[in-house]
């Protein structure tokens, strides 16, 4: 994937160098010395200001939990039950209540991966099989998903479906006005 871009940044943010003392001439978020007289050039190891982020990065050994189907139609009926498991028979969509932050609602096919991936939301990533044979016990274990949490990712996340929330909260002014 390609990491989140931060634009042109100075050495303090880009490389985490120490800030110079308060009374420093012409700024303090700099590198005090960029090298000796000889060699008469700046070494590549010296931190300099420049582009931060939007770099191509490769991560290995990502575990795929599920390749799921999006919202689809079967015999003229719209099926939204793509977050159910063998142990959890509740009909619910993979999208959490209120949608994913900065993404929205998942309508297309999806891939559920363990951990994080580089880049911002909606950025394209490339997945491929590993060139090395996976021999560790952790990599070869069978994955049995028992439950997928679809509660809201904003707030406390108490309810799994809208129906469950409506049942607990009771009738609201909005629902009463709509029924009249």
PyMOL commands that place a pseudoatom at each C-alpha (Angstrom):
pseudoatom trace, name=CA, resn=UNK, resi=1, chain=A, elem=C, hetatm=0, pos=[0.000, 0.000, 0.000]
pseudoatom trace, name=CA, resn=UNK, resi=2, chain=A, elem=C, hetatm=0, pos=[0.874, 3.682, -0.036]
pseudoatom trace, name=CA, resn=UNK, resi=3, chain=A, elem=C, hetatm=0, pos=[1.130, 5.434, 3.331]
pseudoatom trace, name=CA, resn=UNK, resi=4, chain=A, elem=C, hetatm=0, pos=[-0.773, 8.544, 4.402]
pseudoatom trace, name=CA, resn=UNK, resi=5, chain=A, elem=C, hetatm=0, pos=[0.842, 11.664, 2.903]
pseudoatom trace, name=CA, resn=UNK, resi=6, chain=A, elem=C, hetatm=0, pos=[1.981, 14.594, 5.056]
pseudoatom trace, name=CA, resn=UNK, resi=7, chain=A, elem=C, hetatm=0, pos=[3.614, 16.807, 2.425]
pseudoatom trace, name=CA, resn=UNK, resi=8, chain=A, elem=C, hetatm=0, pos=[6.935, 18.655, 2.784]
pseudoatom trace, name=CA, resn=UNK, resi=9, chain=A, elem=C, hetatm=0, pos=[8.023, 18.513, 6.425]
pseudoatom trace, name=CA, resn=UNK, resi=10, chain=A, elem=C, hetatm=0, pos=[11.034, 19.746, 8.381]
pseudoatom trace, name=CA, resn=UNK, resi=11, chain=A, elem=C, hetatm=0, pos=[13.641, 17.543, 10.060]
pseudoatom trace, name=CA, resn=UNK, resi=12, chain=A, elem=C, hetatm=0, pos=[12.049, 17.649, 13.521]
pseudoatom trace, name=CA, resn=UNK, resi=13, chain=A, elem=C, hetatm=0, pos=[8.781, 16.102, 12.340]
pseudoatom trace, name=CA, resn=UNK, resi=14, chain=A, elem=C, hetatm=0, pos=[10.250, 13.986, 9.511]
pseudoatom trace, name=CA, resn=UNK, resi=15, chain=A, elem=C, hetatm=0, pos=[13.145, 12.381, 11.410]
pseudoatom trace, name=CA, resn=UNK, resi=16, chain=A, elem=C, hetatm=0, pos=[12.392, 13.239, 15.061]
pseudoatom trace, name=CA, resn=UNK, resi=17, chain=A, elem=C, hetatm=0, pos=[15.588, 15.226, 15.650]
pseudoatom trace, name=CA, resn=UNK, resi=18, chain=A, elem=C, hetatm=0, pos=[16.034, 17.179, 18.875]
pseudoatom trace, name=CA, resn=UNK, resi=19, chain=A, elem=C, hetatm=0, pos=[14.987, 20.814, 18.844]
pseudoatom trace, name=CA, resn=UNK, resi=20, chain=A, elem=C, hetatm=0, pos=[17.791, 23.337, 19.347]
pseudoatom trace, name=CA, resn=UNK, resi=21, chain=A, elem=C, hetatm=0, pos=[17.853, 25.756, 22.332]
pseudoatom trace, name=CA, resn=UNK, resi=22, chain=A, elem=C, hetatm=0, pos=[15.356, 28.613, 22.491]
pseudoatom trace, name=CA, resn=UNK, resi=23, chain=A, elem=C, hetatm=0, pos=[17.825, 31.408, 21.589]
pseudoatom trace, name=CA, resn=UNK, resi=24, chain=A, elem=C, hetatm=0, pos=[19.107, 29.721, 18.414]
pseudoatom trace, name=CA, resn=UNK, resi=25, chain=A, elem=C, hetatm=0, pos=[19.735, 32.036, 15.428]
pseudoatom trace, name=CA, resn=UNK, resi=26, chain=A, elem=C, hetatm=0, pos=[17.408, 31.523, 12.416]
pseudoatom trace, name=CA, resn=UNK, resi=27, chain=A, elem=C, hetatm=0, pos=[15.170, 28.853, 13.906]
pseudoatom trace, name=CA, resn=UNK, resi=28, chain=A, elem=C, hetatm=0, pos=[15.411, 25.918, 16.250]
pseudoatom trace, name=CA, resn=UNK, resi=29, chain=A, elem=C, hetatm=0, pos=[13.638, 23.065, 14.385]
pseudoatom trace, name=CA, resn=UNK, resi=30, chain=A, elem=C, hetatm=0, pos=[16.793, 22.337, 12.401]
pseudoatom trace, name=CA, resn=UNK, resi=31, chain=A, elem=C, hetatm=0, pos=[19.881, 20.099, 12.418]
pseudoatom trace, name=CA, resn=UNK, resi=32, chain=A, elem=C, hetatm=0, pos=[22.792, 22.029, 13.953]
pseudoatom trace, name=CA, resn=UNK, resi=33, chain=A, elem=C, hetatm=0, pos=[25.552, 20.392, 11.909]
pseudoatom trace, name=CA, resn=UNK, resi=34, chain=A, elem=C, hetatm=0, pos=[25.021, 18.608, 8.601]
pseudoatom trace, name=CA, resn=UNK, resi=35, chain=A, elem=C, hetatm=0, pos=[28.532, 17.173, 8.481]
pseudoatom trace, name=CA, resn=UNK, resi=36, chain=A, elem=C, hetatm=0, pos=[32.272, 17.735, 8.681]
pseudoatom trace, name=CA, resn=UNK, resi=37, chain=A, elem=C, hetatm=0, pos=[34.375, 19.743, 6.185]
pseudoatom trace, name=CA, resn=UNK, resi=38, chain=A, elem=C, hetatm=0, pos=[35.510, 16.533, 4.547]
pseudoatom trace, name=CA, resn=UNK, resi=39, chain=A, elem=C, hetatm=0, pos=[33.994, 14.620, 2.858]
pseudoatom trace, name=CA, resn=UNK, resi=40, chain=A, elem=C, hetatm=0, pos=[32.965, 17.825, 1.097]
pseudoatom trace, name=CA, resn=UNK, resi=41, chain=A, elem=C, hetatm=0, pos=[29.359, 16.736, 0.595]
pseudoatom trace, name=CA, resn=UNK, resi=42, chain=A, elem=C, hetatm=0, pos=[26.347, 15.983, 2.769]
pseudoatom trace, name=CA, resn=UNK, resi=43, chain=A, elem=C, hetatm=0, pos=[26.056, 12.286, 3.665]
pseudoatom trace, name=CA, resn=UNK, resi=44, chain=A, elem=C, hetatm=0, pos=[22.772, 10.519, 2.911]
pseudoatom trace, name=CA, resn=UNK, resi=45, chain=A, elem=C, hetatm=0, pos=[22.502, 9.582, 6.597]
pseudoatom trace, name=CA, resn=UNK, resi=46, chain=A, elem=C, hetatm=0, pos=[22.081, 13.232, 7.690]
pseudoatom trace, name=CA, resn=UNK, resi=47, chain=A, elem=C, hetatm=0, pos=[18.408, 14.118, 8.334]
pseudoatom trace, name=CA, resn=UNK, resi=48, chain=A, elem=C, hetatm=0, pos=[17.077, 16.743, 5.923]
pseudoatom trace, name=CA, resn=UNK, resi=49, chain=A, elem=C, hetatm=0, pos=[13.675, 18.303, 5.298]
pseudoatom trace, name=CA, resn=UNK, resi=50, chain=A, elem=C, hetatm=0, pos=[11.517, 16.832, 2.538]
pseudoatom trace, name=CA, resn=UNK, resi=51, chain=A, elem=C, hetatm=0, pos=[8.511, 14.708, 1.601]
pseudoatom trace, name=CA, resn=UNK, resi=52, chain=A, elem=C, hetatm=0, pos=[6.923, 12.833, 4.500]
pseudoatom trace, name=CA, resn=UNK, resi=53, chain=A, elem=C, hetatm=0, pos=[4.461, 10.046, 3.830]
pseudoatom trace, name=CA, resn=UNK, resi=54, chain=A, elem=C, hetatm=0, pos=[2.876, 8.906, 0.558]
pseudoatom trace, name=CA, resn=UNK, resi=55, chain=A, elem=C, hetatm=0, pos=[5.565, 6.224, 0.410]
pseudoatom trace, name=CA, resn=UNK, resi=56, chain=A, elem=C, hetatm=0, pos=[5.135, 2.705, -0.955]
pseudoatom trace, name=CA, resn=UNK, resi=57, chain=A, elem=C, hetatm=0, pos=[5.338, 0.185, 1.886]
pseudoatom trace, name=CA, resn=UNK, resi=58, chain=A, elem=C, hetatm=0, pos=[5.091, -3.613, 1.942]
pseudoatom trace, name=CA, resn=UNK, resi=59, chain=A, elem=C, hetatm=0, pos=[3.802, -5.493, 4.980]
pseudoatom trace, name=CA, resn=UNK, resi=60, chain=A, elem=C, hetatm=0, pos=[4.069, -9.256, 5.279]
pseudoatom trace, name=CA, resn=UNK, resi=61, chain=A, elem=C, hetatm=0, pos=[2.061, -12.055, 6.888]
pseudoatom trace, name=CA, resn=UNK, resi=62, chain=A, elem=C, hetatm=0, pos=[-1.373, -10.445, 6.927]
pseudoatom trace, name=CA, resn=UNK, resi=63, chain=A, elem=C, hetatm=0, pos=[-4.017, -12.908, 8.047]
pseudoatom trace, name=CA, resn=UNK, resi=64, chain=A, elem=C, hetatm=0, pos=[-7.261, -12.901, 6.053]
pseudoatom trace, name=CA, resn=UNK, resi=65, chain=A, elem=C, hetatm=0, pos=[-10.261, -13.614, 8.287]
pseudoatom trace, name=CA, resn=UNK, resi=66, chain=A, elem=C, hetatm=0, pos=[-12.995, -13.514, 5.677]
pseudoatom trace, name=CA, resn=UNK, resi=67, chain=A, elem=C, hetatm=0, pos=[-13.697, -12.685, 2.046]
pseudoatom trace, name=CA, resn=UNK, resi=68, chain=A, elem=C, hetatm=0, pos=[-17.311, -11.568, 2.218]
pseudoatom trace, name=CA, resn=UNK, resi=69, chain=A, elem=C, hetatm=0, pos=[-20.053, -10.903, -0.256]
pseudoatom trace, name=CA, resn=UNK, resi=70, chain=A, elem=C, hetatm=0, pos=[-21.539, -7.417, -0.522]
pseudoatom trace, name=CA, resn=UNK, resi=71, chain=A, elem=C, hetatm=0, pos=[-25.217, -6.551, -0.500]
pseudoatom trace, name=CA, resn=UNK, resi=72, chain=A, elem=C, hetatm=0, pos=[-26.690, -8.689, -3.302]
pseudoatom trace, name=CA, resn=UNK, resi=73, chain=A, elem=C, hetatm=0, pos=[-30.027, -9.831, -4.723]
pseudoatom trace, name=CA, resn=UNK, resi=74, chain=A, elem=C, hetatm=0, pos=[-31.223, -13.455, -4.582]
pseudoatom trace, name=CA, resn=UNK, resi=75, chain=A, elem=C, hetatm=0, pos=[-34.501, -14.279, -6.393]
pseudoatom trace, name=CA, resn=UNK, resi=76, chain=A, elem=C, hetatm=0, pos=[-35.505, -10.595, -6.377]
pseudoatom trace, name=CA, resn=UNK, resi=77, chain=A, elem=C, hetatm=0, pos=[-34.895, -10.235, -2.618]
pseudoatom trace, name=CA, resn=UNK, resi=78, chain=A, elem=C, hetatm=0, pos=[-32.094, -7.936, -1.362]
pseudoatom trace, name=CA, resn=UNK, resi=79, chain=A, elem=C, hetatm=0, pos=[-29.759, -9.852, 1.004]
pseudoatom trace, name=CA, resn=UNK, resi=80, chain=A, elem=C, hetatm=0, pos=[-27.911, -7.748, 3.564]
pseudoatom trace, name=CA, resn=UNK, resi=81, chain=A, elem=C, hetatm=0, pos=[-26.879, -10.586, 5.878]
pseudoatom trace, name=CA, resn=UNK, resi=82, chain=A, elem=C, hetatm=0, pos=[-23.125, -10.648, 5.276]
pseudoatom trace, name=CA, resn=UNK, resi=83, chain=A, elem=C, hetatm=0, pos=[-21.847, -10.482, 8.866]
pseudoatom trace, name=CA, resn=UNK, resi=84, chain=A, elem=C, hetatm=0, pos=[-23.422, -13.642, 10.210]
pseudoatom trace, name=CA, resn=UNK, resi=85, chain=A, elem=C, hetatm=0, pos=[-21.438, -16.671, 11.332]
pseudoatom trace, name=CA, resn=UNK, resi=86, chain=A, elem=C, hetatm=0, pos=[-22.255, -20.283, 12.166]
pseudoatom trace, name=CA, resn=UNK, resi=87, chain=A, elem=C, hetatm=0, pos=[-22.512, -19.335, 15.855]
pseudoatom trace, name=CA, resn=UNK, resi=88, chain=A, elem=C, hetatm=0, pos=[-24.197, -15.914, 15.458]
pseudoatom trace, name=CA, resn=UNK, resi=89, chain=A, elem=C, hetatm=0, pos=[-27.393, -16.272, 13.429]
pseudoatom trace, name=CA, resn=UNK, resi=90, chain=A, elem=C, hetatm=0, pos=[-28.442, -12.611, 13.734]
pseudoatom trace, name=CA, resn=UNK, resi=91, chain=A, elem=C, hetatm=0, pos=[-29.169, -11.077, 10.323]
pseudoatom trace, name=CA, resn=UNK, resi=92, chain=A, elem=C, hetatm=0, pos=[-26.882, -8.053, 10.134]
pseudoatom trace, name=CA, resn=UNK, resi=93, chain=A, elem=C, hetatm=0, pos=[-24.705, -6.211, 7.635]
pseudoatom trace, name=CA, resn=UNK, resi=94, chain=A, elem=C, hetatm=0, pos=[-20.921, -5.935, 7.985]
pseudoatom trace, name=CA, resn=UNK, resi=95, chain=A, elem=C, hetatm=0, pos=[-21.284, -2.150, 8.200]
pseudoatom trace, name=CA, resn=UNK, resi=96, chain=A, elem=C, hetatm=0, pos=[-21.345, -1.002, 11.843]
pseudoatom trace, name=CA, resn=UNK, resi=97, chain=A, elem=C, hetatm=0, pos=[-24.212, 1.184, 13.046]
pseudoatom trace, name=CA, resn=UNK, resi=98, chain=A, elem=C, hetatm=0, pos=[-23.633, 4.686, 11.684]
pseudoatom trace, name=CA, resn=UNK, resi=99, chain=A, elem=C, hetatm=0, pos=[-21.161, 3.437, 9.061]
pseudoatom trace, name=CA, resn=UNK, resi=100, chain=A, elem=C, hetatm=0, pos=[-17.365, 3.241, 9.105]
pseudoatom trace, name=CA, resn=UNK, resi=101, chain=A, elem=C, hetatm=0, pos=[-15.755, 6.603, 9.998]
pseudoatom trace, name=CA, resn=UNK, resi=102, chain=A, elem=C, hetatm=0, pos=[-14.573, 8.455, 6.846]
pseudoatom trace, name=CA, resn=UNK, resi=103, chain=A, elem=C, hetatm=0, pos=[-15.858, 5.595, 4.673]
pseudoatom trace, name=CA, resn=UNK, resi=104, chain=A, elem=C, hetatm=0, pos=[-19.589, 5.029, 5.014]
pseudoatom trace, name=CA, resn=UNK, resi=105, chain=A, elem=C, hetatm=0, pos=[-21.575, 1.908, 4.152]
pseudoatom trace, name=CA, resn=UNK, resi=106, chain=A, elem=C, hetatm=0, pos=[-20.042, -1.235, 2.633]
pseudoatom trace, name=CA, resn=UNK, resi=107, chain=A, elem=C, hetatm=0, pos=[-22.148, -2.365, -0.344]
pseudoatom trace, name=CA, resn=UNK, resi=108, chain=A, elem=C, hetatm=0, pos=[-19.508, -4.242, -2.365]
pseudoatom trace, name=CA, resn=UNK, resi=109, chain=A, elem=C, hetatm=0, pos=[-17.580, -7.428, -1.621]
pseudoatom trace, name=CA, resn=UNK, resi=110, chain=A, elem=C, hetatm=0, pos=[-15.070, -7.015, 1.204]
pseudoatom trace, name=CA, resn=UNK, resi=111, chain=A, elem=C, hetatm=0, pos=[-11.942, -8.592, 2.733]
pseudoatom trace, name=CA, resn=UNK, resi=112, chain=A, elem=C, hetatm=0, pos=[-11.561, -8.766, 6.525]
pseudoatom trace, name=CA, resn=UNK, resi=113, chain=A, elem=C, hetatm=0, pos=[-7.888, -8.638, 7.573]
pseudoatom trace, name=CA, resn=UNK, resi=114, chain=A, elem=C, hetatm=0, pos=[-6.274, -8.935, 10.999]
pseudoatom trace, name=CA, resn=UNK, resi=115, chain=A, elem=C, hetatm=0, pos=[-4.422, -5.779, 12.014]
pseudoatom trace, name=CA, resn=UNK, resi=116, chain=A, elem=C, hetatm=0, pos=[-3.859, -2.545, 10.141]
pseudoatom trace, name=CA, resn=UNK, resi=117, chain=A, elem=C, hetatm=0, pos=[-2.799, -1.620, 6.631]
pseudoatom trace, name=CA, resn=UNK, resi=118, chain=A, elem=C, hetatm=0, pos=[-0.867, 1.449, 5.426]
pseudoatom trace, name=CA, resn=UNK, resi=119, chain=A, elem=C, hetatm=0, pos=[-2.636, 4.460, 3.955]
pseudoatom trace, name=CA, resn=UNK, resi=120, chain=A, elem=C, hetatm=0, pos=[-5.843, 6.374, 4.278]
pseudoatom trace, name=CA, resn=UNK, resi=121, chain=A, elem=C, hetatm=0, pos=[-9.385, 5.047, 4.028]
pseudoatom trace, name=CA, resn=UNK, resi=122, chain=A, elem=C, hetatm=0, pos=[-10.466, 4.075, 0.467]
pseudoatom trace, name=CA, resn=UNK, resi=123, chain=A, elem=C, hetatm=0, pos=[-6.855, 3.907, -0.807]
pseudoatom trace, name=CA, resn=UNK, resi=124, chain=A, elem=C, hetatm=0, pos=[-6.185, 0.939, -3.070]
pseudoatom trace, name=CA, resn=UNK, resi=125, chain=A, elem=C, hetatm=0, pos=[-3.999, -1.840, -1.655]
pseudoatom trace, name=CA, resn=UNK, resi=126, chain=A, elem=C, hetatm=0, pos=[-2.520, -4.900, -3.335]
pseudoatom trace, name=CA, resn=UNK, resi=127, chain=A, elem=C, hetatm=0, pos=[-2.741, -8.323, -1.699]
pseudoatom trace, name=CA, resn=UNK, resi=128, chain=A, elem=C, hetatm=0, pos=[-0.774, -11.299, -2.974]
pseudoatom trace, name=CA, resn=UNK, resi=129, chain=A, elem=C, hetatm=0, pos=[0.194, -14.735, -1.757]
pseudoatom trace, name=CA, resn=UNK, resi=130, chain=A, elem=C, hetatm=0, pos=[3.450, -15.000, 0.146]
pseudoatom trace, name=CA, resn=UNK, resi=131, chain=A, elem=C, hetatm=0, pos=[6.509, -16.233, -1.743]
pseudoatom trace, name=CA, resn=UNK, resi=132, chain=A, elem=C, hetatm=0, pos=[7.669, -18.089, 1.372]
pseudoatom trace, name=CA, resn=UNK, resi=133, chain=A, elem=C, hetatm=0, pos=[5.977, -21.257, 2.573]
pseudoatom trace, name=CA, resn=UNK, resi=134, chain=A, elem=C, hetatm=0, pos=[4.077, -20.622, 5.793]
pseudoatom trace, name=CA, resn=UNK, resi=135, chain=A, elem=C, hetatm=0, pos=[5.297, -23.121, 8.378]
pseudoatom trace, name=CA, resn=UNK, resi=136, chain=A, elem=C, hetatm=0, pos=[4.461, -21.529, 11.728]
pseudoatom trace, name=CA, resn=UNK, resi=137, chain=A, elem=C, hetatm=0, pos=[1.555, -22.897, 13.723]
pseudoatom trace, name=CA, resn=UNK, resi=138, chain=A, elem=C, hetatm=0, pos=[0.024, -19.421, 13.946]
pseudoatom trace, name=CA, resn=UNK, resi=139, chain=A, elem=C, hetatm=0, pos=[0.007, -18.976, 10.164]
pseudoatom trace, name=CA, resn=UNK, resi=140, chain=A, elem=C, hetatm=0, pos=[-1.459, -22.416, 9.440]
pseudoatom trace, name=CA, resn=UNK, resi=141, chain=A, elem=C, hetatm=0, pos=[-4.310, -22.382, 11.975]
pseudoatom trace, name=CA, resn=UNK, resi=142, chain=A, elem=C, hetatm=0, pos=[-7.878, -22.593, 10.685]
pseudoatom trace, name=CA, resn=UNK, resi=143, chain=A, elem=C, hetatm=0, pos=[-9.919, -19.475, 11.337]
pseudoatom trace, name=CA, resn=UNK, resi=144, chain=A, elem=C, hetatm=0, pos=[-13.379, -19.974, 12.818]
pseudoatom trace, name=CA, resn=UNK, resi=145, chain=A, elem=C, hetatm=0, pos=[-15.143, -16.639, 13.286]
pseudoatom trace, name=CA, resn=UNK, resi=146, chain=A, elem=C, hetatm=0, pos=[-17.756, -16.942, 16.007]
pseudoatom trace, name=CA, resn=UNK, resi=147, chain=A, elem=C, hetatm=0, pos=[-18.987, -13.337, 16.134]
pseudoatom trace, name=CA, resn=UNK, resi=148, chain=A, elem=C, hetatm=0, pos=[-18.475, -10.073, 14.237]
pseudoatom trace, name=CA, resn=UNK, resi=149, chain=A, elem=C, hetatm=0, pos=[-18.989, -6.848, 16.187]
pseudoatom trace, name=CA, resn=UNK, resi=150, chain=A, elem=C, hetatm=0, pos=[-21.207, -4.434, 14.238]
pseudoatom trace, name=CA, resn=UNK, resi=151, chain=A, elem=C, hetatm=0, pos=[-21.843, -1.951, 17.040]
pseudoatom trace, name=CA, resn=UNK, resi=152, chain=A, elem=C, hetatm=0, pos=[-21.105, 1.710, 16.419]
pseudoatom trace, name=CA, resn=UNK, resi=153, chain=A, elem=C, hetatm=0, pos=[-17.419, 2.628, 16.198]
pseudoatom trace, name=CA, resn=UNK, resi=154, chain=A, elem=C, hetatm=0, pos=[-18.259, 6.133, 17.458]
pseudoatom trace, name=CA, resn=UNK, resi=155, chain=A, elem=C, hetatm=0, pos=[-19.342, 6.270, 21.079]
pseudoatom trace, name=CA, resn=UNK, resi=156, chain=A, elem=C, hetatm=0, pos=[-19.805, 3.268, 23.363]
pseudoatom trace, name=CA, resn=UNK, resi=157, chain=A, elem=C, hetatm=0, pos=[-21.191, 0.845, 20.779]
pseudoatom trace, name=CA, resn=UNK, resi=158, chain=A, elem=C, hetatm=0, pos=[-23.978, -0.803, 22.759]
pseudoatom trace, name=CA, resn=UNK, resi=159, chain=A, elem=C, hetatm=0, pos=[-26.254, -2.205, 20.041]
pseudoatom trace, name=CA, resn=UNK, resi=160, chain=A, elem=C, hetatm=0, pos=[-25.533, -4.579, 17.133]
pseudoatom trace, name=CA, resn=UNK, resi=161, chain=A, elem=C, hetatm=0, pos=[-28.510, -3.698, 14.897]
pseudoatom trace, name=CA, resn=UNK, resi=162, chain=A, elem=C, hetatm=0, pos=[-30.954, -0.800, 14.504]
pseudoatom trace, name=CA, resn=UNK, resi=163, chain=A, elem=C, hetatm=0, pos=[-33.848, -3.111, 15.436]
pseudoatom trace, name=CA, resn=UNK, resi=164, chain=A, elem=C, hetatm=0, pos=[-32.113, -4.015, 18.720]
pseudoatom trace, name=CA, resn=UNK, resi=165, chain=A, elem=C, hetatm=0, pos=[-31.613, -0.326, 19.542]
pseudoatom trace, name=CA, resn=UNK, resi=166, chain=A, elem=C, hetatm=0, pos=[-35.221, 0.595, 18.687]
pseudoatom trace, name=CA, resn=UNK, resi=167, chain=A, elem=C, hetatm=0, pos=[-36.536, -2.269, 20.827]
pseudoatom trace, name=CA, resn=UNK, resi=168, chain=A, elem=C, hetatm=0, pos=[-34.474, -1.128, 23.838]
pseudoatom trace, name=CA, resn=UNK, resi=169, chain=A, elem=C, hetatm=0, pos=[-35.116, 2.628, 23.473]
pseudoatom trace, name=CA, resn=UNK, resi=170, chain=A, elem=C, hetatm=0, pos=[-38.852, 2.351, 22.817]
pseudoatom trace, name=CA, resn=UNK, resi=171, chain=A, elem=C, hetatm=0, pos=[-40.867, 4.686, 20.593]
pseudoatom trace, name=CA, resn=UNK, resi=172, chain=A, elem=C, hetatm=0, pos=[-39.277, 8.054, 19.795]
pseudoatom trace, name=CA, resn=UNK, resi=173, chain=A, elem=C, hetatm=0, pos=[-40.956, 11.344, 18.817]
pseudoatom trace, name=CA, resn=UNK, resi=174, chain=A, elem=C, hetatm=0, pos=[-39.760, 10.844, 15.258]
pseudoatom trace, name=CA, resn=UNK, resi=175, chain=A, elem=C, hetatm=0, pos=[-41.250, 7.317, 14.970]
pseudoatom trace, name=CA, resn=UNK, resi=176, chain=A, elem=C, hetatm=0, pos=[-44.518, 8.459, 16.604]
pseudoatom trace, name=CA, resn=UNK, resi=177, chain=A, elem=C, hetatm=0, pos=[-44.869, 11.349, 14.133]
pseudoatom trace, name=CA, resn=UNK, resi=178, chain=A, elem=C, hetatm=0, pos=[-44.147, 9.020, 11.197]
pseudoatom trace, name=CA, resn=UNK, resi=179, chain=A, elem=C, hetatm=0, pos=[-46.808, 6.495, 12.292]
pseudoatom trace, name=CA, resn=UNK, resi=180, chain=A, elem=C, hetatm=0, pos=[-49.525, 9.196, 12.541]
for i in range(1, 180): cmd.bond("trace and resi %d" % i, "trace and resi %d" % (i + 1))
show_as sticks, trace
zoom trace
